[in-house]
Amino acid sequence: MNDKKLCLLAAATAFSLFATQSAFAQKSYDTGASDTEIKIGNVEAYSGPASAYGVIGKTEEAYFKMINDQGGVNGRKINFISYDDSYSPPKTVEQVRKLIESDEVLLVFNALGTLTQTAVQKYQNAKKVPQLFVATGASKWNDPKDFPWTMGFQPSYRVEARIFAKYILKEKPDAKVAVFYQNDDFGKDYLAGLKDVFGDKAKSMIIAEESYETTEPSIDSHIVKLKGTAADVLVDITTPKFAAQAIKKAAELEWKPMHILTDVSVSIGAVMKPAGLEASEGVLSAQYMKDASDPQWKDDNGMKKLIAFLEKYMPGANISDLNLSYGYAAAQTMVQVLKQCGDDLTRANVMKQAASLKEFAPDTLIPGVKINTSPTDFAPLEQLKMMQFKGGKWQLFGDIISAETGG
């Protein structure tokens, strides 16, 4: 009897040990993750020429605090470490190295700026540390083959241009298109996107390609030249100062093409008002994010969640700042990836889950816009809705348009 008891006890002990080992085996951690904590790094332009974007980092910090107050992600609290890089590439390199080598973060999330993030892209990929949901519109972040540890977030400039091209083909299939663009990667990404969709028709449809330099005090002469082409569509790929000049000059010349403006320059305060609200009437653009100050969303459930979050965690925030909606959506998506990781908080699994998002809809995206990724597609957002400036405000219209070239 004693022998039998001993055998049963030994078997029970062995089973218990096996179960415990299995439980431990199911948990996998890389540097920056543990049973209690997930360290997330970030660099943001809290000072310098792009400091207006600093509110994105502040929103993300507040969002993660809310998640921690609710118990964290799978029982782990997020430790969000965010440094100021002043939008300066050398400082970005310094701060990102500090995050990875001193703070030992699991990943770097939603860091801002094309030039600044380009400066650390090779370093992070060599270190195999996720450079996740980069906060810039360049299309270069969607390159899983060459940079498997880097993924963008917002619709790229090229994606937006493809959507504009689809709209033009539908509304004006025989359009004569003039493209006015900034002579850098920003402008050239848009030009490439238009040609992606126009395809063989690009040569006949695009009758003028006119570029400008950011050092030019005025672009009036370019607009005069473009009017002379008799184009009936103007694709205006300019930053706010020049967008205001282009709208104003076209109105002075009484040139009224279908005027499509990059979403970089849709600010009413910085572009439409300086150009003149009357002159801006009818200008087109596209959007993927809800504007908290727009009354059309007052009964929207997602917007109600954003407003409740702001009231509790960011009292006094300027709700008309779209950067709040953006930071909230990015942080919500980051939390979704961490939830999908479960107890496998390795850097490789973080990237695997980030590349496995299906029909995910953060609260602040326009209804119908969804986040989708795959191992071969690192562009989370590739849908937009057209909008038109009418009566002093932007009005959304039509269906959601996707950026795929095939349809």
C-alpha positions in Angstrom: 0.0 0.0 0.0 2.9 2.4 0.9 4.6 1.5 -2.3 1.4 2.3 -4.2 1.1 5.6 -2.4 4.7 6.5 -3.1 4.2 5.7 -6.8 1.1 7.9 -6.9 2.9 10.7 -5.1 5.8 10.5 -7.5 3.5 10.5 -10.5 1.6 13.5 -9.1 4.8 15.4 -8.4 6.1 14.6 -11.9 2.8 15.7 -13.5 2.8 18.9 -11.4 6.4 19.6 -12.4 5.6 18.9 -16.1 2.6 21.2 -15.9 4.6 24.0 -14.3 7.4 23.6 -16.9 4.8 23.7 -19.7 3.3 26.9 -18.2 6.8 28.5 -18.1 7.6 27.2 -21.6 4.6 29.0 -23.0 6.0 32.3 -21.8 8.7 33.8 -24.0 10.4 37.1 -23.4 13.0 39.2 -25.1 14.7 42.2 -23.5 12.1 44.7 -22.4 9.3 42.3 -21.4 8.5 40.3 -18.2 5.6 38.9 -16.2 4.8 42.4 -15.0 6.0 44.9 -17.6 6.4 45.8 -21.3 8.9 48.6 -22.1 8.0 50.6 -25.1 10.4 53.3 -26.5 9.5 56.4 -28.5 11.2 59.5 -29.8 9.1 62.6 -30.5 9.6 66.2 -31.6 8.7 67.8 -28.3 10.9 70.8 -29.3 12.2 72.2 -32.6 10.6 72.8 -36.0 8.0 70.0 -35.7 7.1 70.5 -32.0 3.4 70.8 -33.0 3.5 67.0 -33.3 4.6 66.6 -29.7 1.0 66.2 -28.7 1.1 62.7 -30.4 3.6 61.4 -27.8 1.6 63.0 -25.0 -1.6 61.4 -26.2 0.1 58.0 -26.4 1.5 58.4 -22.9 -2.0 59.2 -21.6 -3.5 56.3 -23.5 -1.1 53.8 -22.1 -1.8 55.2 -18.6 -5.5 54.5 -19.1 -4.6 50.9 -20.2 -2.4 50.5 -17.1 -5.2 51.8 -14.9 -7.5 49.1 -16.4 -5.0 46.4 -15.5 -2.5 46.6 -18.4 -2.2 44.2 -21.3 -2.6 40.5 -20.4 -1.7 41.6 -16.8 1.4 43.5 -17.7 1.8 47.3 -17.3 3.2 49.4 -20.2 6.3 51.4 -19.3 6.3 54.1 -22.0 9.7 55.8 -22.3 9.6 58.8 -24.7 12.5 61.2 -25.5 12.7 64.5 -27.4 14.8 64.3 -30.6 13.9 67.9 -31.7 13.3 66.5 -35.2 17.0 66.3 -35.6 18.5 63.0 -37.2 21.7 63.1 -35.1 19.7 63.4 -31.9 17.3 60.7 -33.1 20.3 58.3 -33.4 21.5 59.2 -29.9 18.1 58.8 -28.3 17.1 55.6 -30.1 20.5 54.0 -29.1 19.8 55.0 -25.5 16.3 53.4 -25.6 17.7 50.2 -27.0 21.1 49.9 -25.3 20.5 51.6 -21.9 16.7 51.5 -21.3 16.5 48.1 -23.0 13.0 48.5 -24.5 11.2 45.7 -26.3 10.5 47.9 -29.3 10.4 51.5 -30.6 6.8 52.7 -31.4 5.4 55.5 -33.6 8.6 57.6 -33.7 8.2 60.7 -35.8 9.7 61.9 -39.1 11.0 60.5 -42.4 14.6 61.9 -42.2 14.9 61.1 -38.5 13.6 57.6 -38.8 15.7 56.9 -41.9 18.7 57.7 -39.7 18.0 54.7 -37.4 16.3 52.2 -39.8 19.4 50.2 -40.7 20.5 50.2 -37.0 17.2 48.9 -35.7 17.0 46.3 -38.4 20.5 45.1 -37.7 19.6 44.9 -33.9 16.3 43.2 -34.8 14.4 45.7 -32.6 10.9 46.5 -34.0 10.7 50.0 -35.5 6.9 49.8 -35.3 4.2 52.1 -36.7 6.6 54.8 -37.9 4.8 58.2 -37.9 5.5 59.4 -41.4 3.8 59.2 -44.7 6.7 58.0 -46.8 6.1 54.8 -48.7 9.5 53.4 -47.9 8.4 51.8 -44.6 6.4 49.2 -46.5 9.4 47.1 -47.4 9.2 43.8 -45.5 11.8 42.1 -47.7 14.6 44.5 -47.1 13.5 45.9 -43.7 11.5 43.2 -41.9 11.7 45.1 -38.5 10.2 48.4 -39.8 6.5 49.1 -40.4 4.7 52.4 -41.1 1.2 53.4 -39.8 -0.7 56.2 -41.6 -1.6 56.0 -45.3 1.5 56.8 -47.3 1.7 59.7 -49.7 1.8 57.2 -52.5 -1.4 55.5 -51.2 -3.1 58.9 -51.1 -2.1 59.7 -54.6 -3.4 56.3 -55.9 -6.8 57.2 -54.3 -6.8 60.6 -55.9 -6.0 58.9 -59.3 -8.9 56.5 -58.8 -11.2 59.4 -58.1 -10.0 61.3 -61.2 -10.5 58.3 -63.4 -14.1 57.8 -62.1 -15.1 61.5 -62.3 -13.1 62.7 -65.3 -11.9 59.7 -67.4 -10.6 62.1 -70.1 -9.0 64.5 -67.7 -6.1 66.7 -68.6 -4.1 66.6 -65.4 -1.5 69.1 -64.2 0.7 67.9 -61.3 2.3 70.5 -59.1 4.7 69.0 -56.6 7.5 69.7 -54.1 10.8 68.6 -55.6 11.7 66.0 -53.0 10.7 62.5 -51.9 7.3 63.8 -50.6 6.4 65.2 -54.0 7.9 62.3 -56.0 6.0 59.7 -53.9 2.7 61.4 -55.0 3.7 61.5 -58.6 4.6 57.8 -58.5 1.2 57.0 -56.9 -0.7 58.8 -59.6 1.2 56.9 -62.3 0.6 53.5 -60.5 -3.1 53.9 -61.1 -3.1 55.8 -64.4 -0.8 53.2 -65.9 -0.6 53.4 -69.7 -2.9 56.4 -69.6 -0.5 58.5 -67.6 1.3 59.8 -70.7 -1.9 61.1 -72.2 -3.6 62.2 -69.0 -0.7 64.0 -67.2 -0.1 67.0 -69.5 2.1 68.9 -67.1 4.6 68.0 -64.3 5.7 71.2 -62.5 8.0 71.2 -59.4 9.0 73.9 -57.0 11.7 74.2 -54.3 10.8 74.9 -50.7 13.3 77.8 -50.8 11.1 79.8 -53.3 9.3 82.7 -51.6 6.4 82.5 -54.0 5.0 79.9 -56.4 2.7 82.3 -58.3 4.7 82.0 -61.5 4.2 78.2 -61.5 0.5 78.5 -61.2 0.4 81.0 -64.1 2.3 78.6 -66.2 0.0 75.6 -65.3 -3.1 77.6 -66.1 -1.6 78.1 -69.6 -1.6 74.3 -70.1 -5.5 74.4 -70.1 -5.5 71.5 -67.6 -8.9 70.8 -66.1 -7.5 68.9 -63.0 -4.8 70.3 -60.7 -3.2 67.8 -58.3 -1.6 70.1 -55.7 1.2 68.4 -53.7 2.4 71.3 -51.6 3.0 72.0 -47.9 0.7 74.5 -46.2 2.4 77.8 -47.0 2.5 77.0 -50.8 -0.9 75.4 -50.8 -2.4 78.7 -49.6 -0.5 80.5 -52.3 -1.7 78.1 -55.0 -5.4 78.3 -54.1 -5.2 82.1 -53.9 -3.4 82.5 -57.2 -5.7 80.1 -59.1 -8.7 82.2 -57.8 -7.1 85.5 -58.9 -6.5 84.0 -62.4 -10.1 82.7 -62.4 -8.7 79.3 -63.2 -11.2 76.7 -61.9 -9.8 73.1 -62.5 -10.8 70.2 -60.2 -8.3 71.2 -57.5 -7.1 68.2 -55.4 -5.0 69.0 -52.4 -2.7 66.7 -50.4 -4.0 66.0 -46.9 -0.8 67.5 -45.5 -2.3 70.9 -46.3 -6.0 70.6 -45.3 -5.7 72.8 -42.2 -8.4 75.5 -42.3 -6.4 77.8 -40.1 -3.1 77.4 -41.9 -4.2 77.0 -45.5 -7.9 77.7 -46.3 -8.3 80.9 -44.3 -5.0 82.5 -45.5 -6.0 81.5 -49.1 -9.4 82.9 -48.6 -12.5 80.8 -47.7 -14.2 81.9 -50.9 -11.2 81.0 -53.0 -10.9 77.6 -51.2 -14.5 76.7 -51.9 -14.7 73.4 -53.8 -11.1 72.2 -53.2 -10.9 68.4 -52.8 -8.8 66.2 -50.5 -9.1 62.9 -48.6 -9.2 61.8 -45.0 -9.1 58.6 -42.9 -9.4 60.2 -39.4 -12.4 61.6 -37.5 -12.1 65.2 -36.4 -13.2 65.6 -32.8 -14.3 69.2 -33.4 -16.6 68.2 -36.3 -20.2 68.0 -35.1 -21.0 65.2 -37.5 -19.3 62.8 -35.0 -21.0 63.9 -31.8 -23.1 60.7 -31.6 -20.4 58.4 -32.8 -19.4 55.7 -30.3 -15.7 55.9 -31.1 -15.7 59.6 -30.8 -17.5 59.4 -27.4 -14.7 57.1 -26.2 -12.1 59.6 -27.4 -13.8 62.6 -25.7 -14.2 60.6 -22.4 -10.5 59.7 -22.6 -9.5 63.3 -23.2 -11.7 64.6 -20.4 -10.1 62.2 -17.9 -6.5 61.9 -19.0 -5.8 65.0 -21.0 -8.1 67.8 -19.6 -7.9 71.0 -21.5 -6.6 69.4 -24.7 -7.5 71.2 -28.0 -10.0 68.8 -29.5 -9.7 70.4 -33.0 -6.1 69.0 -33.1 -6.2 65.9 -35.3 -2.9 64.8 -33.7 -5.0 63.7 -30.7 -7.1 61.3 -32.9 -3.9 60.1 -34.5 -2.0 59.4 -31.3 -5.0 57.6 -29.9 -5.4 55.4 -32.9 -1.7 54.5 -33.0 -1.7 53.6 -29.3 -4.9 51.6 -29.6 -3.3 49.6 -32.5 -0.1 49.0 -30.4 -2.2 47.6 -27.6 -4.0 45.3 -30.0 -0.7 43.9 -31.2 0.4 43.3 -27.6 -2.9 41.6 -26.9 -2.3 39.3 -29.9 1.2 38.5 -28.6 -0.2 36.8 -25.5 2.6 35.5 -23.4 5.1 35.3 -26.4 6.6 38.8 -26.0 9.6 38.3 -28.2 10.5 40.9 -30.8 10.0 38.4 -33.6 6.4 37.7 -32.4 5.7 41.5 -32.0 6.5 41.9 -35.7 4.6 38.7 -36.6 1.4 40.0 -34.8 1.8 43.5 -36.3 1.9 41.8 -39.7 -1.3 39.9 -38.8 -3.8 42.6 -38.2 -7.2 41.9 -39.8 -10.1 44.4 -40.2 -9.0 46.3 -37.0 -10.8 49.6 -36.6 -9.5 52.0 -34.0 -12.1 54.3 -32.5 -10.9 57.5 -34.3 -10.9 56.1 -37.9 -13.7 57.1 -40.3 -16.3 54.2 -40.3 -15.3 51.7 -43.0 -11.6 52.4 -42.8 -9.8 49.3 -41.4 -6.3 48.3 -40.6 -5.0 45.3 -42.4 -1.5 43.9 -42.6 0.2 40.7 -43.8 3.8 39.4 -44.0 4.1 40.9 -47.4 2.1 44.1 -46.8 3.5 46.4 -44.1 1.1 49.3 -44.9 -1.6 49.2 -42.2 -3.8 52.0 -43.6 -4.6 52.0 -47.3 -8.1 53.5 -47.4 -9.4 57.0 -47.5 -12.6 58.9 -48.0 -12.8 61.9 -50.3 -13.8 65.3 -48.9 -14.6 68.8 -50.3 -14.2 72.2 -48.7 -17.7 73.8 -48.6 -19.1 76.7 -46.6 -16.0 77.1 -44.5 -15.5 73.4 -43.6 -14.5 70.0 -45.0 -17.4 67.7 -45.9 -16.8 64.0 -46.4 -18.6 62.3 -49.3 -18.8 59.1 -51.4 -17.5 55.6 -50.6 -14.3 54.5 -48.9 -11.6 54.2 -51.6 -8.8 51.6 -51.4 -5.4 52.1 -52.8 -4.9 48.8 -54.5 -3.9 49.3 -58.1 -6.1 46.5 -59.4 -9.5 47.9 -58.6 
